Amino acid sequence: MPIVAMTREMGALSNEVAAGLAQELSVPVVHHEIIDVLADKMRVRKSHVVRLLDGHANLLERMSADKTSMAIYTVAEIFTLATRGAGVILRGWGAVHVLRAVPHAVCVRICAPLELRKRRLMQRLKTDREDLIEKEIQASDEAQTAINRRNFHVDWTDATHYDLVLNTERVTVKQCIEEIVRLVRSADFAETQASRQVLADLAMQAQVKAALRVDPATRGLPVMVSAQKGQVTLSGIVPHAEERSYVERLVVKVVGGATEVINSLGAEAELRVRRIV
């Protein structure tokens, strides 16, 4: 199950690389589909989500956006897509940082110098307004910088966050595809039982966090979630027994693939193990 996470930089040709890669690996490309999920869970319009991501949101939209919820739901949806079907190519959304811990996921940055990106977009849009094009690119890059720092505490331009960095000023789209496919099919990125377990645990952890955030009764509770080999552990100080029981029941309901839920919530670190048949 090939999983490729890619950056999305205006004018860098990542869209063309993703399209060719999808054809070569016979897997879908996902980008805009996540918008519907975020808009639904955050109860906002899709256009609001798009403007936040592209750096075009106005002051009111930026101030009213629940950025913590957006980050939690985005991570959960990325893992949902990564564990569904026979593989996927994910563009943008910080997917390279979300999936970095998955051994068989290939994380790629497709980049190009600013001047070349501007020329490409001017040609594509049939315009000579270089100033407007540069403004659009800068707004998009600045939005990505802010989102990646806030959600993942990283500088997304740092090459050490990627398995492969390809500059389309020097490397053609065809060559980019060939290099990524070579890495996907290499022994170093082979899918194994251990790598599948890592992906499953991270997906389960993200699913639980999203469920707790969606539910009005639990969204404000300081619950920490971890998952290992199908076992979900809940920790944090939740003093009321009713709340602890409610959190546990909610988690049991949403994680059908868990082997057990360890509930260590509470001021006295009460430990209860709920086995799931």
N, C-alpha and C positions, 0 to 999 in steps of 0.2 A: 504494500500500500504506500505509494510514493506521496510524501508530503513536502511541498516546497512553499516557503514563506518568502515574499519579496517586498521590497520597498516600492513606493509609488511616488515618483518625482516627475513633475510636469516637464515634458520635453526630453526625457531621458530614454524614451522608447521601451519602458518597462511593459507597457500594454502589448506592444508587438512581440516582445520576448515571451510574455505569458501566453499569448495566443498560440505561438508556435510550439511552446513547451507543452501546452495542453494537448495539441494534436499529436506530438511525439510520444507522450506518456499515456494518452487516452484517459485523461482526468479533467474535471471541470475547473474553470477559473472562477473564483469568488471575489467579489469586491462590493458592489452596491447592495447585494442581498442582505447584508448585515444591517443596513439602514432601517429596513422595515422592522426588524426585531427591536432595535434600540428605540425607535419612535414609539412602538407599541408599549414597551415596558416602562419607558420614561413618560408616557402620555403626552407627547409633543408631536408636532408635525414633522414629517420627513424632511421638509425644507429647513427646519430649525437644526436638525442633526447635521445636514450637509453643510450649512453655513458655519457651524461650530468646527467641523473638521477641516474645512477649507480656509478658515481664517477670515470669513466674511460676516460673522455674527455681529450684530450691533451691541451696544453696551448693555441694554436691558436683557437681551438674549444671553449674553455671557454671564451676567449676574444671576439670572434666574435658573441657569442650567445646573442640574445636580451632577456635578462632574464625578463625584465618587461613584454614584450609581452607574453612570455611563461607563466608567472604567470597569466595574465589576461585571456588568452585562456584556460588554465587549469581549472580555476575556472568556466568559462562559460560552458565548456564541462561537468564538474562534475554536475552542475545544470541541464543541458540538460538531462543527463542520469538519474538523480534523479526524474525528472518530467515526464519521458517517461515510458509507460507501467504500469505494476501492481506491481512494486517494483524492488529493485536492491541491490546487495552487491558490494560495491566499495572498492578495495584493493589498498592502497598506494595513491600517488599523493597528499597527504595532505588533502584527502577527510574528515578525521575526524575533521579537523579545519574549512574546508569550510562549512560543514553541522552542525557544533556544535550549531548554533542558531536555527535550525529547531527542534521544540519540539518533533516530532515523529521519528526523526532519532536517532538510537542507535550507539554511537561511542565507538569502542572497540580497545584495544591494546592486541595483542597476543605476548608474549615475552618468553624468556628463557635465562638462563645464557650463557655467551660466550663459555665456555668449552663444554657445551652440544650442542650448535649450531655447533661448529666445528666438534664434533664427528658425528653428524647426517649428515652433508654435506660430510665428508670424506667417510662415509659408502655409501651415495647415489651416490657419484661420483667414488666410488671404488678407492680411492687414499690414500696414507699414507703421503702425503705432507701437514702436518699440517701448516707449515709456509705459504704456498700459500693460503690455505683455510682461515686462519686468516686474511691474507692481503685482500682477497676478501670481507670478512664480514666487516672489518674495513672501507674499501673504500665505501661500500654501506651505512654503518651507518653514516659516515662522510658526504656523499652526502646528505642524508636525513636531517642531522642536519643543513647543510648550506641552503638547500632549504626551510626548515620550518622557519628558522630564517629570511631569506630574504623575503619570500612571506607572512608569517603569524605572524612574530615577536614572535614566541613561541619556547620553549624547548620541543621538541616532546617526550622526555622521562619523562616529568612531569606527574604524574598520575592524576592530577586534570583536565587535558584536556580530560579525558575519562569518560564514564559512567561505563565502566567495564574494568578491567585489569586482564588478565588470564596468569598465568605462566605455560607453558606446561611441566616444570620439575615436577610440583606438581599436575597438572590437566590434565586428558587425553583429547584427541580430542573430544571424545563423550561427556564428561562432559562440555567441552567448548561450544559445540553446544547447549547442553541442557540449559546452563546458558544464552546464548545469546537469544535463542528462548523464554525463560521465560520472559526476559526483553522486547523483541519485543511485546509480547502478553499481557504485563501488562497494567493496566489502566494508569500508569504514562506516557507511551509512545503511548497511543492510538492516532490514527489520527483523528483530528477534523477539522471542517471548519476553525477555527482560525489558526491551524498549517499548513493547506494547503495554506492559504493566505500568511503566513510567507514565505513558500517555493516558492510560485509563485512570490512574490515581490522580493525576493533575486535572483531568476532565471532571472527575467526581468532586474534587475539592472546589473547583470553580462552580460546578452546578449547585453545590450546597450553599456557597457564599451568595450566589445569585438568588436562590430561593429565600434565604434569610433576608435579603435586601428587599425583595418584592413584597413580602408579607408585612403589613403595617404593624403587626404585633411583635415582630422580631427585628425590624430594620434598625432600631436604635440600640439594640443590645450589643455589648462588647464581646461577641462570640468569635473565637479564633478557631479555624478549621484546618485540619491536616488529614491526609489520606495516604495509607501505605498498604500495598498488597490487598486492596479491597476493604481495608479497615478504616473507618472514619472516626477521628477523635475530635471531640468538642471541648474547648477549654475557655476559661475566662470567669470573671466574677459576675454571676447572676444570682443575687441573694434569694429571690422568691422561688419556692419549690414549684409553683404553678407555671412560672415562666420556663424553668429548666425542663419540666415535663413537656411543655408545649414545643420547645425547640427540638427536643428529642423526637417527638412524634412527627414533626414536620420533616426532619431530616430522614427518618425511616421511610416516610412517604415518597420523598423525591429521589432517593438513591436505591433503586431496585437492585443494582449490581453489587451493593456492599455486602460483605460477609458479616460484619458486625459494626455497631455504633458504640463507641466508648464515650460516655457522658461524664466529664469531670468538671462540669459547670458548678459554680457555687462558691460562696465565701469560705466554706470549709473543705473545698476541693473534694466534694462527695464523688465517689467513683461508682458508676453503674455501667454494666455491660449489657447491651440489648442485642441479643443474637437474632439475626434475620434468617428465617427458614427459606 
